[in-house]
Amino acid sequence: MSGPNGEPHVPVGGAGSNDDDDDGDSFGEEEYAAINSMLDQINSCLDHLEEKNDYLHACLKELLESNRQTRLEFQQQSEQQNTEADVQGSQPPA
């Protein structure tokens, strides 16, 4: 049976050691399967978080661009109003 990295499973303690799993130092096939399952779940969660992060990043970039455009339009309107007020202020009263 192979370990998590494809290495052959060698019991802790080497050859001639006691084959009992009661010492708690060696992992059995069930433990490796449980660890692999947990790692798969963690990987899935991280993938999901990455997708959410990418989506939020795209939304924030869109919002930033929209705010920039709105600010530019507001500045142009403000400058136009100031120019019109200056032209009206320089005309003599009728």
N, C-alpha and C positions, 0 to 999 in steps of 0.2 A: 504494500500500500504506500502511496506517496504522500508527502507532506504538502503544506499550502503552496510551496514554491516549486513543486514537482520533484523535490528531493525524496529519496527513499526514507521511509519512516524508520528511524533507529531509536529504540527505546533508550531513555536516559540511563546511564550507568554502563553502557556498552555490553559486550558479550559476557556471558556467564553470570549476569545479574539476575536478580529475582524478577520474574515476569508478572508479579502482582502489580495491579494498578492502584493499590491502596496507599502508596507513598505520596501521591498527589503531584509528582514531578512530571509525569508523562501524560500526553494527551492521547485519547483514543479517537477513533474515527468519528464518533458522535460529537466530540468536542470540536474537532476541526470543521465538521459540517455545520455546527451551531455558529462557530465563529465566522465561517464563510457566509452563512445566511445573514448574520448581523452586519457584516461588511457590505453585502449586497444591498441591504436595506439602507444603510448609511449612504452608500453611493447613489442610490435612487433619490434619497432626500436631497443630497447635495446637487444632483442634476436638476431636480425640481426648483431648488433655490436659485441656481444659476439661471434657469429659464425666466423665473420671476424677476431676477435682478436685471437681466437683459431687457425685458419688457419695460420695467420701470425706468431704466436708463433711456430707452427710446422715447418714452412718454415725456420724461423731463427735458430731453433735448428738444422735442417738439414744442413743449411749453415755453422753453427759453427762447426759441426762435420766434414764437408767436408774441411773446412779451417784447422782444427787440423790435419787431415790426410795429407793434402798437405804440411803443415809445417814439419811434421815428416818425410815425404819422402824427402823433400828438405834438412833437417838436415842430414839424412842418406847419401844422395848423396854428400853433402859437406864434411862430415867426411870421406867418401870413397875416394874422390878426394884428401883430405889432406893426408890420409894414403898413397896413391899411390905416391904423390909428395914427401913424406918423404922417401919412399923406393927408388925412383929414385934419390933423392938428396944424399943418403948415398952410392950409387954405385960410384966407381971411374970412371972417364972418360976413354973412350976407345981410 
